[in-house]
Amino acid sequence: MSQPNPVRVITVTSGKGGVGKTNVSLNLAMALSAMEKDVTILDADLGLGNIDVLLGLHPRYNLSHVLRGECELDEILVQGPGRLSVIPASSGVQEMAELNANQHAGLIRAFSELNHNIDVLLVDTAAGITDSVVSFSRAAQEVMVVVCDEPASITDAYALIKLLNREYGLFRFRILCNMVRSAQHGRDVYEKMARVTDRFLDIALDYVGYVPDDEFVVKAIRKQRSVIEAYPRSKASQAYATLAEKVDKWPLPETAGGHLEFFVERLVMGHEQEAEVLT
């Protein structure tokens, strides 16, 4: 990998579906792009990817073709609006949602051949607690957990954080509250989360903010555009701009190898450790 600058790698995940996680990934990416960052989204919902659908893109190839050795990772990269590019997942391909540890590792090793300048890599995971969610969360520098004001969202997000902490040693999680009524409502949702984690887990939660429940988000989805691009003056767009400014200030680990390389090495090491446990 030839990366002239450090790469910020952020996994965006959630405990359950329906909390707007993929829309968060897309609009955070667009907000960072507006700050003149080269952003790539890895659609890591390996069986039901839909980042390309949200943007109205029509990729010819996807991750399943890379896994089968039919093309390289560079060849499936799709240019989105601004300085955004997308690594599309397959949609509705069952075997992509059931990869074993060796297949995951093979897919990840494809990143070592990626010749594309990236400032930020956003990994949009599947919802729930799956092997791929765990793998990408363990390998990333930052884990952003998206929650909304639903008991199931908070309970499932707690279960994911508990697993990543107790089984894999992750201790810091960024919490974003989505689809809330106000700044205070967002803070209240975070406090619900923090009360549970503070009682049972020894972790660091960082409240990174909120995105309001905004009708313009739905309108943008219908247009197959990000709300940042379609309605830049909307409340949601302003919230994403604020979030992007915070993200850009997060510290980067200082390693000589480059941070995308670090991400790949962590993924491969994680799979190898799992394989050793199974054998």
PyMOL commands that set and color helices and strands:
alter all, ss='L'
color gray80, all
select helices_A, chain A and resi 21-34+51-55+63-67+73-76+94-98+101-113+131-139+151-168+183-200+215-222+227-230+235-248+259-278
alter helices_A, ss='H'
color red, helices_A
select strands_A, chain A and resi 8-13+39-44+78-79+84-87+120-125+142-147+172-180+204-212
alter strands_A, ss='S'
color yellow, strands_A
deselect
rebuild
show_as cartoon
